[in-house]
Amino acid sequence: MSLSRRAYLSGAAAATLSLVLPQPALAGAQIEEPLIDSVRTALSSAIHNKAPPIPEFSNTEARLAYLRWLGAMSERLKKKLVDWPTRKEFLQTVWYESRRAGLDVSLVLGLVQVESNFRKYAVSSAGARGYMQVMPFWTRVIGDSDPAKLFHMQTNLRFGCVILRHYLDREAGDLFMTLGRYNGSRGRAPYPNAVFANQRLWAFDDRRSDSASA
């Protein structure tokens, strides 16, 4: 086999592996904390509700508003998620899971960008996994003890949004402290400030309608 042929095959193999193997991520880690039974039960229930991430709308204008958001976000995201079906599924899922958890979708997108830069198989040095860099211990605490599922798109976004909502409730609505807790750096500014800065990149102002609902 020629050297150029061997180099080509090696490069192709490396590119393929980069798509299927966990990739390093620059992110912190949630810290495992004791949960009272009622909180554990509520979080577990939120995780196991298998409602599909399919948007539902009260009227035509609400649906059109969602489609305008989807189009705008798709344009911004296409350099990171090149494949349109994957990009559409991701945006539809993050929109659904954010609203289901009562979170601003732009905040969740900003967090995903900081945590994993939209890499499905990202793994941090602490072992956090996937788009929202969820620590594997959460699958034991409120899941089915299968951390491999954190590489599944909806599972990862479901866990991440439920955990972020839990921390927001614990911090009485203080987003700065919430984000620090999510990252394992509670009380320190760099991580929350990075998320807030990236959140602005995903802001969407559609003055014609804001009535879409999950």
MDAnalysis code that builds the backbone (N, CA, C; Angstrom):
import MDAnalysis as mda
import numpy as np

u = mda.Universe.empty(642, n_residues=214, atom_resindex=np.repeat(np.arange(214), 3), trajectory=True)
u.add_TopologyAttr("name", ["N", "CA", "C"] * 214)
u.add_TopologyAttr("resid", np.arange(1, 215))
u.add_TopologyAttr("resname", ["MET", "SER", "LEU", "SER", "ARG", "ARG", "ALA", "TYR", "LEU", "SER", "GLY", "ALA", "ALA", "ALA", "ALA", "THR", "LEU", "SER", "LEU", "VAL", "LEU", "PRO", "GLN", "PRO", "ALA", "LEU", "ALA", "GLY", "ALA", "GLN", "ILE", "GLU", "GLU", "PRO", "LEU", "ILE", "ASP", "SER", "VAL", "ARG", "THR", "ALA", "LEU", "SER", "SER", "ALA", "ILE", "HIS", "ASN", "LYS", "ALA", "PRO", "PRO", "ILE", "PRO", "GLU", "PHE", "SER", "ASN", "THR", "GLU", "ALA", "ARG", "LEU", "ALA", "TYR", "LEU", "ARG", "TRP", "LEU", "GLY", "ALA", "MET", "SER", "GLU", "ARG", "LEU", "LYS", "LYS", "LYS", "LEU", "VAL", "ASP", "TRP", "PRO", "THR", "ARG", "LYS", "GLU", "PHE", "LEU", "GLN", "THR", "VAL", "TRP", "TYR", "GLU", "SER", "ARG", "ARG", "ALA", "GLY", "LEU", "ASP", "VAL", "SER", "LEU", "VAL", "LEU", "GLY", "LEU", "VAL", "GLN", "VAL", "GLU", "SER", "ASN", "PHE", "ARG", "LYS", "TYR", "ALA", "VAL", "SER", "SER", "ALA", "GLY", "ALA", "ARG", "GLY", "TYR", "MET", "GLN", "VAL", "MET", "PRO", "PHE", "TRP", "THR", "ARG", "VAL", "ILE", "GLY", "ASP", "SER", "ASP", "PRO", "ALA", "LYS", "LEU", "PHE", "HIS", "MET", "GLN", "THR", "ASN", "LEU", "ARG", "PHE", "GLY", "CYS", "VAL", "ILE", "LEU", "ARG", "HIS", "TYR", "LEU", "ASP", "ARG", "GLU", "ALA", "GLY", "ASP", "LEU", "PHE", "MET", "THR", "LEU", "GLY", "ARG", "TYR", "ASN", "GLY", "SER", "ARG", "GLY", "ARG", "ALA", "PRO", "TYR", "PRO", "ASN", "ALA", "VAL", "PHE", "ALA", "ASN", "GLN", "ARG", "LEU", "TRP", "ALA", "PHE", "ASP", "ASP", "ARG", "ARG", "SER", "ASP", "SER", "ALA", "SER", "ALA"])
u.atoms.positions = np.array([
    [0.854, -1.198, 0.000],
    [0.000, 0.000, 0.000],
    [0.885, 1.242, 0.000],
    [0.556, 2.211, -0.837],
    [1.372, 3.416, -0.920],
    [1.222, 4.242, 0.346],
    [2.236, 5.106, 0.586],
    [2.216, 5.957, 1.772],
    [1.019, 6.894, 1.752],
    [0.717, 7.471, 0.572],
    [-0.408, 8.405, 0.491],
    [-1.727, 7.690, 0.751],
    [-1.841, 6.438, 0.231],
    [-3.060, 5.662, 0.460],
    [-3.214, 5.338, 1.943],
    [-2.086, 4.953, 2.587],
    [-2.115, 4.624, 4.007],
    [-2.493, 5.855, 4.837],
    [-1.942, 7.007, 4.475],
    [-2.249, 8.240, 5.202],
    [-3.715, 8.611, 5.055],
    [-4.244, 8.399, 3.833],
    [-5.656, 8.716, 3.599],
    [-6.555, 7.841, 4.466],
    [-6.261, 6.525, 4.493],
    [-7.085, 5.613, 5.275],
    [-6.975, 5.905, 6.763],
    [-5.775, 6.256, 7.219],
    [-5.594, 6.585, 8.633],
    [-6.392, 7.821, 9.003],
    [-6.365, 8.809, 8.116],
    [-7.121, 10.028, 8.380],
    [-8.609, 9.773, 8.395],
    [-9.081, 8.946, 7.464],
    [-10.511, 8.627, 7.418],
    [-10.935, 7.876, 8.666],
    [-10.090, 6.940, 9.106],
    [-10.414, 6.184, 10.319],
    [-10.465, 7.095, 11.529],
    [-9.519, 8.020, 11.612],
    [-9.507, 8.951, 12.749],
    [-10.747, 9.822, 12.750],
    [-11.152, 10.264, 11.566],
    [-12.349, 11.107, 11.484],
    [-13.580, 10.337, 11.922],
    [-13.662, 9.058, 11.505],
    [-14.806, 8.239, 11.903],
    [-14.827, 8.021, 13.403],
    [-13.663, 7.705, 13.984],
    [-13.595, 7.484, 15.421],
    [-13.966, 8.728, 16.198],
    [-13.614, 9.896, 15.670],
    [-13.927, 11.135, 16.382],
    [-15.421, 11.359, 16.495],
    [-16.195, 10.714, 15.605],
    [-17.643, 10.871, 15.651],
    [-18.295, 9.921, 16.636],
    [-17.636, 8.798, 16.936],
    [-18.291, 7.785, 17.758],
    [-17.666, 7.611, 19.133],
    [-16.443, 8.081, 19.329],
    [-15.803, 7.929, 20.623],
    [-16.004, 9.171, 21.472],
    [-16.038, 9.025, 22.813],
    [-16.145, 10.189, 23.682],
    [-15.021, 11.174, 23.411],
    [-15.347, 12.466, 23.443],
    [-14.376, 13.507, 23.180],
    [-14.178, 14.347, 24.436],
    [-12.952, 14.829, 24.690],
    [-12.721, 15.614, 25.894],
    [-13.480, 16.923, 25.859],
    [-13.897, 17.392, 27.031],
    [-14.614, 18.660, 27.130],
    [-14.031, 19.469, 28.266],
    [-14.025, 20.770, 28.087],
    [-13.547, 21.666, 29.127],
    [-14.741, 22.102, 29.955],
    [-15.051, 21.351, 30.985],
    [-16.215, 21.653, 31.807],
    [-15.949, 21.213, 33.227],
    [-16.724, 21.745, 34.142],
    [-16.620, 21.340, 35.528],
    [-17.470, 20.114, 35.773],
    [-17.989, 19.989, 36.972],
    [-18.775, 18.804, 37.286],
    [-19.746, 19.109, 38.407],
    [-20.977, 18.579, 38.275],
    [-21.905, 18.677, 39.388],
    [-21.353, 17.857, 40.554],
    [-21.625, 18.305, 41.752],
    [-21.155, 17.623, 42.952],
    [-22.316, 16.837, 43.549],
    [-22.073, 15.572, 43.854],
    [-23.140, 14.753, 44.427],
    [-23.459, 15.241, 45.835],
    [-24.727, 15.525, 46.070],
    [-25.183, 16.025, 47.360],
    [-26.323, 15.143, 47.861],
    [-26.479, 15.032, 49.170],
    [-27.602, 14.246, 49.699],
    [-28.935, 14.851, 49.257],
    [-29.882, 13.997, 48.898],
    [-31.215, 14.448, 48.513],
    [-32.240, 13.817, 49.447],
    [-33.172, 14.628, 49.927],
    [-34.239, 14.049, 50.728],
    [-35.132, 13.228, 49.803],
    [-35.866, 12.287, 50.367],
    [-36.634, 11.341, 49.557],
    [-37.619, 12.029, 48.624],
    [-38.272, 13.085, 49.100],
    [-39.275, 13.752, 48.266],
    [-38.643, 14.394, 47.037],
    [-37.449, 14.969, 47.215],
    [-36.745, 15.585, 46.091],
    [-36.266, 14.515, 45.123],
    [-35.714, 13.441, 45.664],
    [-35.250, 12.339, 44.817],
    [-36.409, 11.773, 43.988],
    [-37.556, 11.604, 44.623],
    [-38.723, 11.063, 43.926],
    [-39.197, 12.007, 42.830],
    [-39.224, 13.297, 43.139],
    [-39.672, 14.283, 42.154],
    [-38.734, 14.329, 40.955],
    [-37.430, 14.310, 41.211],
    [-36.457, 14.341, 40.123],
    [-36.538, 13.071, 39.287],
    [-36.674, 11.944, 39.957],
    [-36.775, 10.675, 39.241],
    [-38.017, 10.649, 38.362],
    [-39.121, 11.169, 38.881],
    [-40.360, 11.226, 38.101],
    [-40.188, 12.116, 36.881],
    [-39.499, 13.236, 37.061],
    [-39.269, 14.154, 35.947],
    [-38.416, 13.509, 34.865],
    [-37.446, 12.713, 35.275],
    [-36.567, 12.046, 34.317],
    [-37.314, 10.963, 33.546],
    [-38.161, 10.211, 34.235],
    [-38.771, 9.032, 33.625],
    [-40.045, 9.327, 32.845],
    [-40.525, 10.550, 32.893],
    [-41.668, 10.908, 32.055],
    [-41.206, 10.868, 30.603],
    [-41.749, 9.951, 29.828],
    [-41.240, 9.709, 28.480],
    [-41.966, 10.500, 27.392],
    [-42.594, 11.598, 27.767],
    [-43.291, 12.391, 26.756],
    [-42.332, 12.766, 25.629],
    [-42.719, 12.571, 24.378],
    [-41.819, 12.872, 23.258],
    [-41.631, 14.368, 23.076],
    [-40.457, 14.790, 22.600],
    [-40.188, 16.224, 22.432],
    [-40.828, 16.776, 21.161],
    [-42.139, 16.679, 21.068],
    [-42.851, 17.179, 19.893],
    [-43.611, 18.444, 20.284],
    [-43.289, 19.575, 19.678],
    [-43.963, 20.822, 20.050],
    [-45.455, 20.782, 19.743],
    [-46.229, 21.358, 20.632],
    [-47.659, 21.521, 20.414],
    [-47.987, 22.998, 20.571],
    [-48.954, 23.470, 19.808],
    [-49.223, 24.899, 19.765],
    [-50.714, 25.171, 19.916],
    [-50.998, 26.296, 20.546],
    [-52.395, 26.654, 20.787],
    [-53.057, 27.259, 19.563],
    [-52.242, 27.766, 18.627],
    [-52.807, 28.377, 17.426],
    [-51.752, 28.423, 16.325],
    [-52.170, 28.827, 15.144],
    [-51.276, 28.840, 13.983],
    [-50.123, 29.818, 14.167],
    [-50.400, 30.984, 14.727],
    [-49.344, 31.983, 14.900],
    [-48.261, 31.482, 15.854],
    [-48.677, 30.742, 16.880],
    [-47.701, 30.178, 17.805],
    [-46.793, 29.188, 17.076],
    [-47.379, 28.382, 16.219],
    [-46.586, 27.428, 15.441],
    [-45.624, 28.163, 14.510],
    [-46.095, 29.230, 13.871],
    [-45.235, 30.002, 12.977],
    [-44.094, 30.669, 13.748],
    [-44.388, 31.120, 14.968],
    [-43.338, 31.725, 15.797],
    [-42.250, 30.703, 16.106],
    [-42.677, 29.476, 16.427],
    [-41.702, 28.411, 16.685],
    [-40.865, 28.133, 15.443],
    [-41.498, 28.083, 14.285],
    [-40.769, 27.808, 13.048],
    [-39.780, 28.924, 12.731],
    [-40.138, 30.164, 13.061],
    [-39.187, 31.269, 12.862],
    [-37.990, 31.105, 13.792],
    [-38.271, 30.724, 15.037],
    [-37.175, 30.464, 15.982],
    [-36.294, 29.328, 15.474],
    [-36.921, 28.250, 15.027],
    [-36.178, 27.090, 14.540],
    [-35.283, 27.473, 13.367],
    [-35.815, 28.269, 12.450],
    [-35.020, 28.688, 11.296],
    [-33.835, 29.545, 11.693],
    [-34.067, 30.482, 12.618],
    [-32.984, 31.365, 13.060],
    [-31.904, 30.586, 13.802],
    [-32.316, 29.691, 14.697],
    [-31.343, 28.917, 15.467],
    [-30.588, 27.931, 14.576],
    [-31.279, 27.360, 13.613],
    [-30.628, 26.424, 12.702],
    [-29.513, 27.109, 11.927],
    [-29.766, 28.327, 11.495],
    [-28.750, 29.077, 10.761],
    [-27.524, 29.326, 11.632],
    [-27.738, 29.634, 12.909],
    [-26.617, 29.905, 13.820],
    [-25.847, 28.632, 14.177],
    [-26.544, 27.506, 14.161],
    [-25.948, 26.262, 14.647],
    [-25.328, 25.405, 13.549],
    [-25.553, 25.750, 12.291],
    [-25.208, 24.816, 11.216],
    [-23.711, 24.549, 11.082],
    [-22.858, 25.442, 11.573],
    [-21.421, 25.169, 11.511],
    [-20.995, 24.137, 12.549],
    [-21.789, 23.985, 13.601],
    [-21.455, 23.020, 14.650],
    [-22.166, 21.688, 14.442],
    [-23.404, 21.744, 13.968],
    [-24.153, 20.530, 13.628],
    [-24.522, 20.645, 12.153],
    [-23.699, 20.077, 11.310],
    [-23.824, 20.283, 9.866],
    [-25.046, 19.577, 9.296],
    [-25.319, 18.386, 9.786],
    [-26.421, 17.577, 9.259],
    [-27.771, 18.158, 9.684],
    [-28.617, 18.504, 8.700],
    [-29.891, 19.160, 9.006],
    [-30.817, 18.313, 9.876],
    [-31.040, 17.022, 9.587],
    [-31.931, 16.243, 10.461],
    [-31.448, 16.206, 11.916],
    [-30.129, 16.076, 12.112],
    [-29.582, 16.075, 13.472],
    [-29.771, 17.431, 14.130],
    [-29.519, 18.479, 13.370],
    [-29.664, 19.839, 13.895],
    [-31.121, 20.122, 14.266],
    [-32.028, 19.706, 13.416],
    [-33.454, 19.916, 13.690],
    [-33.883, 19.141, 14.930],
    [-33.457, 17.882, 15.029],
    [-33.819, 17.071, 16.192],
    [-33.256, 17.679, 17.471],
    [-32.008, 18.140, 17.410],
    [-31.398, 18.746, 18.596],
    [-32.172, 19.988, 19.028],
    [-32.446, 20.884, 18.090],
    [-33.133, 22.130, 18.433],
    [-34.552, 21.865, 18.930],
    [-35.245, 20.944, 18.290],
    [-36.595, 20.609, 18.735],
    [-36.567, 20.039, 20.150],
    [-35.561, 19.194, 20.423],
    [-35.465, 18.568, 21.736],
    [-35.067, 19.570, 22.807],
    [-34.091, 20.421, 22.523],
    [-33.658, 21.392, 23.529],
    [-34.766, 22.410, 23.792],
    [-35.527, 22.760, 22.770],
    [-36.667, 23.669, 22.948],
    [-37.704, 23.027, 23.865],
    [-38.018, 21.767, 23.585],
    [-39.023, 21.051, 24.370],
    [-38.572, 20.870, 25.818],
    [-37.349, 20.376, 26.014],
    [-36.880, 20.073, 27.363],
    [-36.669, 21.339, 28.192],
    [-36.219, 22.413, 27.557],
    [-36.045, 23.683, 28.274],
    [-37.384, 24.188, 28.791],
    [-38.362, 24.227, 27.918],
    [-39.674, 24.740, 28.302],
    [-40.363, 23.806, 29.287],
    [-40.165, 22.527, 29.128],
    [-40.731, 21.550, 30.063],
    [-40.212, 21.792, 31.479],
    [-38.933, 22.183, 31.586],
    [-38.319, 22.431, 32.889],
    [-38.489, 23.879, 33.356],
    [-39.146, 24.706, 32.549],
    [-39.332, 26.102, 32.929],
    [-38.066, 26.923, 32.817],
    [-37.239, 26.607, 31.818],
    [-35.970, 27.302, 31.621],
    [-35.988, 28.075, 30.307],
    [-35.216, 29.136, 30.254],
    [-35.060, 29.899, 29.022],
    [-34.211, 29.075, 28.060],
    [-34.738, 28.822, 26.864],
    [-34.006, 27.973, 25.920],
    [-32.669, 28.594, 25.533],
    [-32.582, 29.919, 25.497],
    [-31.299, 30.552, 25.165],
    [-30.269, 30.302, 26.260],
    [-30.712, 30.222, 27.514],
    [-29.804, 29.904, 28.618],
    [-29.267, 28.486, 28.464],
    [-30.144, 27.554, 28.130],
    [-29.715, 26.164, 27.969],
    [-28.755, 26.035, 26.790],
    [-29.041, 26.718, 25.693],
    [-28.131, 26.673, 24.548],
    [-26.779, 27.291, 24.898],
    [-26.794, 28.376, 25.657],
    [-25.535, 28.978, 26.089],
    [-24.743, 28.037, 26.976],
    [-25.444, 27.326, 27.853],
    [-24.782, 26.366, 28.731],
    [-24.195, 25.211, 27.923],
    [-24.952, 24.707, 26.953],
    [-24.451, 23.617, 26.109],
    [-23.192, 24.054, 25.367],
    [-23.193, 25.287, 24.866],
    [-22.019, 25.756, 24.140],
    [-20.787, 25.797, 25.038],
    [-20.959, 26.274, 26.262],
    [-19.829, 26.342, 27.190],
    [-19.402, 24.945, 27.631],
    [-20.370, 24.094, 27.933],
    [-20.060, 22.779, 28.489],
    [-19.439, 21.830, 27.469],
    [-20.019, 21.739, 26.283],
    [-19.573, 20.712, 25.331],
    [-19.337, 21.229, 23.923],
    [-19.660, 22.497, 23.681],
    [-19.586, 23.060, 22.333],
    [-20.388, 22.217, 21.343],
    [-21.542, 21.720, 21.820],
    [-22.500, 20.972, 21.010],
    [-21.949, 19.629, 20.527],
    [-21.084, 19.024, 21.326],
    [-20.543, 17.702, 20.983],
    [-21.274, 16.630, 21.782],
    [-21.952, 15.771, 21.083],
    [-22.784, 14.738, 21.697],
    [-21.976, 13.796, 22.577],
    [-20.756, 13.472, 22.154],
    [-19.949, 12.484, 22.869],
    [-18.834, 13.120, 23.699],
    [-18.989, 14.383, 24.039],
    [-17.970, 15.055, 24.848],
    [-17.894, 14.432, 26.241],
    [-16.671, 14.305, 26.752],
    [-16.436, 13.799, 28.108],
    [-15.409, 14.713, 28.768],
    [-15.734, 15.210, 29.954],
    [-14.810, 16.094, 30.660],
    [-13.788, 15.282, 31.441],
    [-12.781, 15.958, 31.954],
    [-11.764, 15.277, 32.762],
    [-12.368, 14.697, 34.034],
    [-13.508, 15.250, 34.466],
    [-14.192, 14.737, 35.661],
    [-15.150, 13.599, 35.334],
    [-15.342, 13.331, 34.027],
    [-16.224, 12.246, 33.621],
    [-17.620, 12.669, 33.227],
    [-17.908, 13.980, 33.243],
    [-19.224, 14.460, 32.822],
    [-19.418, 14.170, 31.339],
    [-20.667, 13.897, 30.944],
    [-20.912, 13.368, 29.603],
    [-21.946, 14.151, 28.808],
    [-21.709, 14.175, 27.499],
    [-22.714, 14.627, 26.562],
    [-22.877, 16.126, 26.451],
    [-23.938, 16.518, 25.753],
    [-24.193, 17.922, 25.452],
    [-24.165, 18.807, 26.696],
    [-24.845, 18.370, 27.766],
    [-24.955, 19.198, 28.965],
    [-24.019, 18.737, 30.079],
    [-23.074, 17.849, 29.739],
    [-22.043, 17.415, 30.676],
    [-22.635, 16.980, 32.020],
    [-23.458, 15.960, 31.945],
    [-24.109, 15.404, 33.129],
    [-23.180, 14.379, 33.774],
    [-23.014, 14.480, 35.082],
    [-22.170, 13.530, 35.795],
    [-22.871, 12.172, 35.899],
    [-22.131, 11.073, 35.705],
    [-22.742, 9.740, 35.724],
    [-23.468, 9.388, 37.017],
    [-23.082, 9.983, 38.159],
    [-23.741, 9.606, 39.413],
    [-25.239, 9.903, 39.374],
    [-25.650, 10.859, 38.520],
    [-27.075, 11.180, 38.446],
    [-27.898, 9.996, 37.949],
    [-27.314, 9.157, 37.103],
    [-28.081, 7.999, 36.618],
    [-28.320, 7.000, 37.745],
    [-27.455, 6.993, 38.736],
    [-27.654, 6.130, 39.904],
    [-28.645, 6.756, 40.879],
    [-28.574, 8.067, 41.038],
    [-29.403, 8.756, 42.027],
    [-30.862, 8.842, 41.585],
    [-31.087, 9.193, 40.306],
    [-32.471, 9.395, 39.852],
    [-32.780, 8.667, 38.545],
    [-31.846, 7.873, 38.049],
    [-32.069, 7.178, 36.787],
    [-32.076, 5.677, 36.955],
    [-31.577, 4.980, 35.927],
    [-31.576, 3.512, 35.956],
    [-30.167, 2.941, 36.057],
    [-29.217, 3.786, 36.490],
    [-27.821, 3.377, 36.716],
    [-27.093, 2.994, 35.435],
    [-27.532, 3.529, 34.302],
    [-26.857, 3.251, 33.032],
    [-26.284, 4.555, 32.477],
    [-25.033, 4.892, 32.830],
    [-24.458, 6.164, 32.383],
    [-24.262, 6.253, 30.876],
    [-24.241, 5.112, 30.184],
    [-24.080, 5.145, 28.729],
    [-25.228, 5.900, 28.068],
    [-26.393, 5.915, 28.714],
    [-27.551, 6.597, 28.138],
    [-27.379, 8.115, 28.107],
    [-26.383, 8.619, 28.833],
    [-26.148, 10.063, 28.823],
    [-25.611, 10.545, 27.482],
    [-25.256, 9.616, 26.592],
    [-24.852, 9.996, 25.243],
    [-26.044, 10.005, 24.286],
    [-27.224, 9.660, 24.788],
    [-28.443, 9.759, 23.984],
    [-28.944, 11.193, 24.063],
    [-29.288, 11.770, 22.934],
    [-29.611, 13.193, 22.873],
    [-30.693, 13.607, 23.868],
    [-31.872, 13.005, 23.768],
    [-32.959, 13.454, 24.633],
    [-32.685, 13.135, 26.095],
    [-32.074, 11.980, 26.363],
    [-31.772, 11.618, 27.745],
    [-30.836, 12.643, 28.371],
    [-29.792, 13.025, 27.640],
    [-28.836, 13.992, 28.172],
    [-29.491, 15.344, 28.412],
    [-30.271, 15.808, 27.448],
    [-30.927, 17.104, 27.603],
    [-31.995, 17.054, 28.689],
    [-32.669, 15.918, 28.830],
    [-33.664, 15.771, 29.893],
    [-32.986, 15.844, 31.264],
    [-31.921, 15.064, 31.457],
    [-31.194, 15.098, 32.722],
    [-30.662, 16.506, 32.994],
    [-30.002, 17.093, 31.995],
    [-29.385, 18.403, 32.197],
    [-30.389, 19.466, 32.591],
    [-31.531, 19.497, 31.911],
    [-32.540, 20.515, 32.211],
    [-33.196, 20.275, 33.569],
    [-33.471, 19.019, 33.894],
    [-34.067, 18.708, 35.196],
    [-33.104, 19.069, 36.328],
    [-31.821, 18.762, 36.152],
    [-30.818, 19.084, 37.174],
    [-30.667, 20.598, 37.316],
    [-30.606, 21.300, 36.187],
    [-30.473, 22.759, 36.238],
    [-31.684, 23.379, 36.930],
    [-32.880, 22.871, 36.651],
    [-34.089, 23.362, 37.314],
    [-34.032, 23.095, 38.820],
    [-33.553, 21.921, 39.186],
    [-33.402, 21.562, 40.600],
    [-32.467, 22.542, 41.303],
    [-31.344, 22.840, 40.672],
    [-30.396, 23.780, 41.274],
    [-30.987, 25.191, 41.341],
    [-31.744, 25.575, 40.326],
    [-32.366, 26.901, 40.330],
    [-33.351, 27.027, 41.485],
    [-34.095, 25.967, 41.748],
    [-35.021, 25.976, 42.883],
    [-34.254, 26.046, 44.202],
    [-33.164, 25.306, 44.291],
    [-32.362, 25.319, 45.520],
    [-31.747, 26.684, 45.777],
    [-31.425, 27.393, 44.703],
    [-30.801, 28.712, 44.837],
    [-31.835, 29.836, 44.794],
    [-33.106, 29.487, 44.962],
    [-34.194, 30.472, 45.038],
    [-34.203, 31.422, 43.842],
    [-33.938, 30.875, 42.651],
    [-34.019, 31.669, 41.436],
    [-32.775, 32.455, 41.084],
    [-31.712, 32.309, 41.855],
    [-30.462, 33.036, 41.591],
    [-29.681, 32.290, 40.506],
    [-29.709, 32.820, 39.280],
    [-29.069, 32.132, 38.160],
    [-27.556, 32.066, 38.304],
    [-26.969, 33.105, 38.853],
    [-25.509, 33.123, 39.024],
    [-25.069, 31.951, 39.897],
    [-25.718, 31.785, 41.042],
    [-25.360, 30.702, 41.948],
    [-25.766, 29.343, 41.373],
    [-26.881, 29.320, 40.650],
    [-27.350, 28.082, 40.028],
    [-26.323, 27.539, 39.045],
    [-25.828, 28.411, 38.181],
    [-24.859, 27.974, 37.176],
    [-23.558, 27.521, 37.829],
    [-23.142, 28.223, 38.867],
    [-21.945, 27.794, 39.582],
    [-22.116, 26.421, 40.196],
    [-23.289, 26.166, 40.755],
    [-23.557, 24.852, 41.344],
    [-23.564, 23.774, 40.259],
    [-24.147, 24.093, 39.114],
    [-24.193, 23.121, 38.014],
    [-22.787, 22.731, 37.576],
    [-21.894, 23.687, 37.586],
    [-20.526, 23.477, 37.117],
    [-19.571, 23.021, 38.216],
    [-20.043, 22.970, 39.452],
    [-19.159, 22.618, 40.556],
    [-18.246, 23.751, 40.958],
    [-18.644, 24.993, 40.634],
    [-17.809, 26.156, 40.969],
    [-18.665, 27.234, 41.631],
    [-19.564, 26.812, 42.488],
    [-20.534, 27.717, 43.107],
    [-19.854, 28.913, 43.773],
    [-20.350, 30.115, 43.434],
    [-19.836, 31.336, 44.032],
    [-18.709, 31.987, 43.258],
    [-18.202, 31.299, 42.222],
    [-17.119, 31.870, 41.418],
    [-17.684, 32.356, 40.084],
    [-17.140, 33.444, 39.580],
    [-17.749, 34.154, 38.454],
    [-17.444, 33.617, 37.056],
    [-16.281, 33.038, 36.777],
    [-15.949, 32.734, 35.377],
    [-16.980, 31.889, 34.638],
    [-17.461, 30.823, 35.264],
    [-18.392, 29.950, 34.546],
    [-19.746, 30.619, 34.300],
    [-20.415, 31.164, 35.320],
    [-21.687, 31.848, 35.034],
    [-21.539, 32.956, 33.999],
    [-20.467, 33.719, 34.083],
    [-20.269, 34.802, 33.122],
    [-20.107, 34.263, 31.701],
    [-19.433, 33.127, 31.567],
    [-19.266, 32.522, 30.244],
    [-20.612, 32.064, 29.688],
    [-21.446, 31.467, 30.537],
    [-22.766, 31.017, 30.083],
    [-23.628, 32.212, 29.692],
    [-23.622, 33.260, 30.512],
    [-24.420, 34.448, 30.197],
    [-23.969, 35.066, 28.871],
    [-22.660, 35.100, 28.641],
    [-22.144, 35.667, 27.392],
    [-22.605, 34.844, 26.197],
    [-22.565, 33.525, 26.335],
    [-22.994, 32.663, 25.234],
    [-24.508, 32.639, 25.086],
    [-25.220, 32.855, 26.179],
    [-26.681, 32.937, 26.089],
    [-27.102, 34.039, 25.127],
    [-26.380, 35.142, 25.140],
    [-26.732, 36.257, 24.256],
    [-26.616, 35.875, 22.783],
    [-25.752, 34.907, 22.480],
    [-25.600, 34.463, 21.095],
    [-26.833, 33.709, 20.603],
    [-27.641, 33.206, 21.545],
    [-28.803, 32.388, 21.186],
    [-30.123, 33.085, 21.493],
    [-30.049, 34.359, 21.806],
    [-31.274, 35.117, 22.066],
    [-32.073, 35.253, 20.774],
    [-33.388, 35.233, 20.904],
    [-34.265, 35.370, 19.742],
    [-35.416, 36.289, 20.113],
    [-35.537, 37.381, 19.398],
    [-36.576, 38.364, 19.678],
    [-37.577, 38.349, 18.532],
    [-38.660, 37.629, 18.730],
    [-39.719, 37.567, 17.726],
    [-40.909, 38.346, 18.269],
    [-40.989, 39.596, 17.927],
    [-42.016, 40.468, 18.494],
    [-43.412, 40.145, 17.972],
    [-43.473, 39.344, 16.915],
    [-44.788, 39.024, 16.357],
    [-45.545, 38.023, 17.212],
    [-44.807, 37.149, 17.924],
    [-45.501, 36.157, 18.742],
    [-44.547, 35.555, 19.743],
    [-45.030, 35.351, 20.941],
    [-44.250, 34.658, 21.960],
    [-45.161, 33.691, 22.705],
    [-46.103, 33.115, 21.972],
    [-47.134, 32.304, 22.621],
    [-47.000, 30.816, 22.371],
    [-45.872, 30.387, 21.743],
    [-45.691, 28.949, 21.542],
    [-45.551, 28.270, 22.886],
    [-46.077, 27.082, 22.997],
    [-45.999, 26.360, 24.266],
    [-45.617, 24.920, 24.032],
    [-44.919, 24.345, 25.038],
    [-44.507, 22.950, 24.913],
    [-45.676, 22.039, 25.220],
])
